[in-house]
């Protein structure tokens, strides 16, 4: 699969097979995140790979969905704001950096035949409490990771290019 095909066909998966993920595939997915670009190459991130069924069940306190905890793996994407590059006007780039790394992780997962679902509607303080994440660290996203137990059609409707692109000026 080429990159464009992965972007075009990847969908959010909310049903997972009860099948473990091979370590080789998991390592390649995590390597994709590690290799991601970041502002000034600061790499202000850490990923927590949750495989323990008891810990996954505890994460219900942060995001209570059966399909979420049923995935073989949950990846918790954390940003380290204190290590991130800051633009001269004070704009912090840790969210952008982490989003790029998550997208690369998700696309490589799809390439490996695995599904994900970017989750942002979680209780950050609960995730931090359960996983022992320090106060200065921000949890930006969660994703379950596993073999899809559902097939989905083409990507949902997107705006046409003429609505989102302009050249040379607004």
C-alpha positions in Angstrom: 0.0 0.0 0.0 1.4 3.4 -0.8 1.0 6.4 1.5 -1.9 8.0 -0.5 -3.8 4.7 -0.5 -3.3 4.5 3.3 -4.6 8.0 3.7 -7.6 7.4 1.4 -8.7 4.0 2.9 -7.9 4.3 6.6 -11.0 4.5 8.8 -11.7 4.6 12.5 -12.1 1.1 13.8 -14.4 0.4 16.8 -14.5 -3.4 16.7 -11.4 -5.5 17.2 -10.6 -9.2 16.9 -9.3 -11.0 20.0 -6.0 -11.6 18.4 -2.6 -10.5 19.7 -0.4 -8.1 17.8 2.9 -9.5 16.7 5.8 -7.7 18.3 7.5 -7.1 15.0 4.4 -5.2 13.8 4.1 -3.2 17.0 7.7 -2.3 16.9 7.4 -1.0 13.3 4.4 1.1 14.3 6.2 2.6 17.2 9.2 3.2 15.1 7.0 5.2 12.7 6.1 7.5 15.5 9.8 7.8 16.6 10.9 8.8 13.2 8.2 11.5 12.8 9.3 15.1 12.3 9.0 17.7 15.1 9.8 21.4 15.4 13.6 21.8 15.9 13.7 18.0 16.1 12.8 18.2 19.8 10.7 15.0 19.7 8.7 16.1 22.8 6.7 12.9 23.2 6.4 9.6 25.0 4.1 6.8 24.1 2.7 4.4 26.7 1.8 1.0 25.3 -0.9 -0.6 27.5 -1.4 -4.3 27.1 -2.3 -5.4 30.6 -6.0 -6.2 30.7 -6.4 -4.9 34.2 -4.9 -1.5 33.2 -7.0 -1.3 30.1 -10.1 -2.0 32.2 -9.0 0.8 34.6 -8.8 3.2 31.6 -12.6 3.0 31.5 -12.6 5.7 34.1 -11.1 8.0 31.4 -13.0 6.6 28.4 -15.8 4.2 29.1 -16.4 2.2 25.8 -16.3 -1.6 25.6 -14.7 -1.6 22.1 -11.9 0.7 23.4 -10.8 -1.7 26.2 -11.4 -4.8 24.0 -8.5 -3.9 21.7 -5.3 -5.9 22.4 -3.3 -2.7 22.8 -4.1 0.9 23.8 -1.5 3.5 22.9 -1.4 6.7 25.1 0.3 9.6 23.3 1.9 12.0 25.7 3.5 15.4 25.0 6.3 16.9 27.0 5.6 20.7 26.7 8.8 21.6 28.6 10.9 19.9 25.9 9.0 21.3 22.9 10.1 24.2 20.6 8.3 27.5 21.2 7.8 30.1 18.4 9.0 33.6 19.0 5.4 34.8 19.7 5.0 32.2 22.4 3.1 29.6 20.3 3.9 26.1 21.6 4.3 23.3 19.1 3.9 20.2 21.3 0.4 19.5 20.2 1.4 19.8 16.5 4.5 17.6 17.1 2.5 14.9 18.9 -0.3 15.0 16.2 2.3 14.4 13.5 3.7 11.4 15.3 0.3 10.0 16.0 -0.7 10.3 12.4 2.5 8.5 11.3 1.7 5.8 13.9 -1.8 5.4 12.7 -0.9 5.2 9.0 1.8 2.6 9.7 -0.7 0.6 11.8 -3.1 0.6 8.8 -0.2 -0.5 6.5 0.3 -3.4 8.9 -3.3 -4.5 8.7 -4.2 -3.0 12.1 -7.0 -0.6 13.0 -7.0 2.4 15.3 -9.4 5.1 16.4 -8.0 8.6 17.4 -9.6 9.4 20.7 -9.6 13.0 22.1 -12.7 12.9 24.2 -11.2 11.3 27.3 -10.6 12.5 30.9 -6.9 13.4 30.9 -6.6 13.6 34.7 -8.0 10.0 35.0 -5.4 8.7 32.4 -2.6 10.5 34.3 -3.8 9.1 37.6 -4.1 5.5 36.3 -0.8 5.4 34.4 1.2 7.5 36.9 1.9 10.3 34.3 3.7 13.3 35.8 1.8 16.6 36.2 3.9 18.5 33.6 3.1 15.9 30.9 0.0 16.3 28.7 -2.0 13.4 27.4 -3.0 14.4 23.8 -4.6 11.3 22.4 -5.4 7.7 22.9 -5.9 5.0 20.3 -6.8 1.4 20.6 -4.8 -0.8 18.3 -5.8 -4.2 16.9 -6.9 -6.3 14.0 -10.2 -4.9 12.7 -13.4 -7.0 13.3 -15.3 -4.8 10.9 -15.0 -3.5 7.4 -15.9 0.0 6.5 -16.5 1.7 3.1 -14.7 4.6 1.6 -13.7 7.6 3.6 -16.6 9.8 4.5 -17.4 12.9 2.6 -14.7 15.6 2.5 -14.9 19.2 1.3 -13.8 19.7 -2.3 -10.3 21.1 -2.8 -11.8 24.4 -4.1 -13.3 25.0 -0.6 -10.1 24.4 1.3 -7.2 25.6 -1.0 -6.3 29.0 -2.3 -3.1 30.0 -4.1 -0.9 33.0 -3.2 -3.6 34.8 -1.1 -6.5 34.0 1.1 
